[in-house]
Amino acid sequence: MEGVLDHLMRDLLTQVGGYDLCVTEFIRVVDQVISDRAFYRACPELKNARAYGCNTLSGTPVRVQLLGQHPQYMAENAAKVLELGSSGIDLNFGCPAKTVNRNRGGAVLLKDPESLYQIVKAVQEAVPNDVIVSAKIRLGYEDKSLAIENAQAIESAGANEITVHARTKTEGYKPPAHWHWIAKIKQNISIPVIANGDIFNEESAKTCRKISTCQDIMVGRGALMLPNLAQVIKQTATVMPWYEVQKLLLKYTACETYGDKSKYYPNRIKQWLKYLKLQYKEADVLFQEIRTLKTAEAIEEHLT
Ligand SMILES: Cc1cc2nc3c(=O)[nH]c(=O)nc-3n(C[C@H](O)[C@H](O)[C@H](O)COP(=O)(O)O)c2cc1C
């Protein structure tokens, strides 16, 4: 998740456990092959990938996500990031951001199944056969009329998996997620379908699985609200108590960060607290306390 789920967060959450796969924040492909440096920055797990596989520290595979509209550049970048060691390629056709859509990337491509087909096909042809190429879609741009056609285009172009966020771009993040549409899509394609949208606890996971008919699910915001969500869903844990969450917040301060830690860290930790406060009232109190603190040091001091 762009702006919130970086490699530090992937390490923390997969150390807590229960996750089978992580996807990176999207990497924007425009009209060139991205530098090694930029790929390593977005996905530091690639640095050790050739030797140990592209995994978080606790061994969960990490797949790089690309977002773009140009089949050739998407293909060249997919081939490159695989050489660097990514655990497959994920293609983002769901991003609702205006700047991204204006440049014909993300969800706007859901208006045009042929473009989806061309991008997936180019990527699929550029990578070895045993590499997983997955795609992430929404149900459509303004309406759901192309939901099935889009999924079929992605399948016929050779994708191996498809994750469906059960809303259109226009629906944004407004509840409800239309899980029954995932079932409709699943009925019409034969590659694995992963259900996504509004899975925040054990019960919503159960209901989503039932309605979508998908066993495989992806969680986004829920993982930030409740760090052990995957274990809660798998029924191997109860909700993590706040004092354990506090330990994670402290661990996040100790993580190596890229760039200027003093700017990056305060921003990210405040973003995380915005999600945590939906699950823990203590997070809201903490957020209010650190809201005006501008440096990493001041926030670290407050947490310790
Ligand atoms: C702040 C934010 C950033 C996101 N960034 C990405 C992204 O980079 N790639 C992606 O596929 N989805 C991204 N998403 C969408 C989520 O992955 C997910 O599909 C959506 O939030 C619905 O699932 P959820 O209810 O489990 O959060 C983002 C969502 C949010 C709220």
The ligand as an SDF file (V2000), in Angstrom:
LIG
                    3D

 31 33  0  0  0  0  0  0  0  0999 V2000
   -3.2630    4.4140    1.4270 C   0  0  0  0  0  0  0  0  0  0  0  0
   -3.5210    3.2730    0.4790 C   0  0  0  0  0  0  0  0  0  0  0  0
   -2.5400    2.9040   -0.4120 C   0  0  0  0  0  0  0  0  0  0  0  0
   -2.7530    1.8340   -1.2970 C   0  0  0  0  0  0  0  0  0  0  0  0
   -1.7480    1.4870   -2.1720 N   0  0  0  0  0  0  0  0  0  0  0  0
   -1.9300    0.4000   -2.9710 C   0  0  0  0  0  0  0  0  0  0  0  0
   -0.8820   -0.0430   -3.8250 C   0  0  0  0  0  0  0  0  0  0  0  0
    0.2110    0.5390   -3.8870 O   0  0  0  0  0  0  0  0  0  0  0  0
   -1.1130   -1.1310   -4.5910 N   0  0  0  0  0  0  0  0  0  0  0  0
   -2.3290   -1.8060   -4.5530 C   0  0  0  0  0  0  0  0  0  0  0  0
   -2.4920   -2.8060   -5.2550 O   0  0  0  0  0  0  0  0  0  0  0  0
   -3.3110   -1.4020   -3.7680 N   0  0  0  0  0  0  0  0  0  0  0  0
   -3.1510   -0.3270   -2.9720 C   0  0  0  0  0  0  0  0  0  0  0  0
   -4.1630    0.0680   -2.1540 N   0  0  0  0  0  0  0  0  0  0  0  0
   -5.4340   -0.6850   -2.1490 C   0  0  0  0  0  0  0  0  0  0  0  0
   -5.3820   -1.8110   -1.1290 C   0  0  0  0  0  0  0  0  0  0  0  0
   -4.3690   -2.7300   -1.4830 O   0  0  0  0  0  0  0  0  0  0  0  0
   -6.7100   -2.5640   -1.0660 C   0  0  0  0  0  0  0  0  0  0  0  0
   -7.0350   -3.0790   -2.3250 O   0  0  0  0  0  0  0  0  0  0  0  0
   -7.8520   -1.6670   -0.6010 C   0  0  0  0  0  0  0  0  0  0  0  0
   -7.4620   -0.8390    0.4620 O   0  0  0  0  0  0  0  0  0  0  0  0
   -9.0630   -2.5220   -0.1530 C   0  0  0  0  0  0  0  0  0  0  0  0
   -8.6630   -3.5240    0.7450 O   0  0  0  0  0  0  0  0  0  0  0  0
   -8.7270   -3.3260    2.3600 P   0  0  0  0  0  0  0  0  0  0  0  0
  -10.1720   -3.0170    2.6880 O   0  0  0  0  0  0  0  0  0  0  0  0
   -8.2400   -4.6370    2.9000 O   0  0  0  0  0  0  0  0  0  0  0  0
   -7.8530   -2.1590    2.6970 O   0  0  0  0  0  0  0  0  0  0  0  0
   -3.9880    1.1310   -1.2830 C   0  0  0  0  0  0  0  0  0  0  0  0
   -4.9830    1.5130   -0.3740 C   0  0  0  0  0  0  0  0  0  0  0  0
   -4.7690    2.5620    0.5040 C   0  0  0  0  0  0  0  0  0  0  0  0
   -5.8590    2.9350    1.4740 C   0  0  0  0  0  0  0  0  0  0  0  0
  1  2  1  0
  2  3  1  0
  2 30  2  0
  3  4  2  0
  4  5  1  0
  4 28  1  0
  5  6  2  0
  6  7  1  0
  6 13  1  0
  7  8  2  0
  7  9  1  0
  9 10  1  0
 10 11  2  0
 10 12  1  0
 12 13  2  0
 13 14  1  0
 14 15  1  0
 14 28  1  0
 15 16  1  0
 16 17  1  0
 16 18  1  0
 18 19  1  0
 18 20  1  0
 20 21  1  0
 20 22  1  0
 22 23  1  0
 23 24  1  0
 24 25  2  0
 24 26  1  0
 24 27  1  0
 28 29  2  0
 29 30  1  0
 30 31  1  0
M  END
$$$$
